Amino acid sequence: MHTYAHDCAAPFRFPSTARAGRHAARLWFQSDTKLTAAQFRDLSFRDHCGDRVDTPAERKVRLHTFRLAFAEAVGNIVVEEGRFRATAS
């Protein structure tokens, strides 16, 4: 079970992972990949982790951080695009 405190603390524990998650979301929108958002996110997470040596607990928190940042960035992009298109019409 996820708690709100856990959700808020994760990006601060691994800020580079949160940045990588947000960057991956932008790349997914900009690319012409055939991968779903989840597939692209998970592949990007594996690339981000690369040769890092994490404990299983650290890897779990890092994964949560990446997924949370990715989801928030996708949401922000969708909202901003909607606002842009609404003002353009």
C-alpha positions in Angstrom: 0.0 0.0 0.0 1.3 3.4 -0.9 1.1 6.3 1.5 1.0 10.0 0.7 4.2 10.6 2.7 6.0 7.9 0.7 4.8 9.5 -2.6 6.0 13.0 -1.6 9.4 11.8 -0.3 10.5 9.7 -3.2 11.5 12.5 -5.6 13.6 14.1 -2.9 15.5 10.9 -2.2 16.4 10.4 -5.8 16.2 13.8 -7.6 18.2 12.6 -10.7 15.7 9.7 -11.1 12.8 12.1 -10.9 14.4 14.4 -13.5 15.0 11.3 -15.7 11.3 10.3 -15.4 10.1 13.8 -16.5 12.6 13.8 -19.3 11.4 10.3 -20.5 7.8 11.6 -20.6 8.8 14.5 -22.8 10.8 12.2 -25.1 7.8 9.8 -25.4 5.6 12.6 -26.7 8.3 13.9 -29.0 9.3 10.6 -30.5 7.4 8.5 -33.1 7.9 5.3 -31.2 5.5 2.4 -31.4 6.0 1.7 -27.7 3.2 2.4 -25.3 3.8 5.0 -22.6 4.4 2.2 -20.0 6.8 0.3 -22.3 8.7 3.5 -23.0 8.8 4.4 -19.3 10.1 1.0 -18.2 12.7 0.9 -20.9 13.8 4.4 -20.0 14.0 3.4 -16.4 16.2 0.5 -17.2 18.5 2.8 -19.3 18.6 5.3 -16.4 19.6 2.7 -13.8 22.3 1.2 -16.1 25.2 0.2 -13.9 23.8 1.6 -10.6 24.3 -0.7 -7.6 21.1 -0.4 -5.5 19.7 -2.5 -2.8 16.3 -4.1 -3.7 14.7 -1.5 -1.4 16.5 1.4 -3.1 15.6 0.0 -6.5 11.9 -0.1 -5.5 11.9 3.5 -4.3 13.9 4.6 -7.4 11.3 2.8 -9.6 8.4 4.5 -7.7 10.2 7.9 -8.1 10.6 7.4 -11.9 7.1 6.2 -12.4 5.6 9.1 -10.3 7.6 11.7 -12.1 6.8 10.2 -15.5 3.1 10.1 -14.8 3.1 13.7 -13.4 4.9 14.9 -16.5 2.5 13.2 -18.9 -0.4 14.7 -17.1 1.2 18.2 -17.2 1.9 17.8 -20.9 -1.6 16.8 -21.7 -3.1 19.7 -19.7 -0.7 22.2 -21.3 -1.5 20.9 -24.8 -5.2 21.1 -24.0 -4.8 24.7 -22.9 -2.8 25.6 -25.9 -5.3 24.1 -28.3 -8.2 25.7 -26.5 -6.7 29.2 -26.8 -5.7 28.6 -30.4 -9.3 27.9 -31.5 
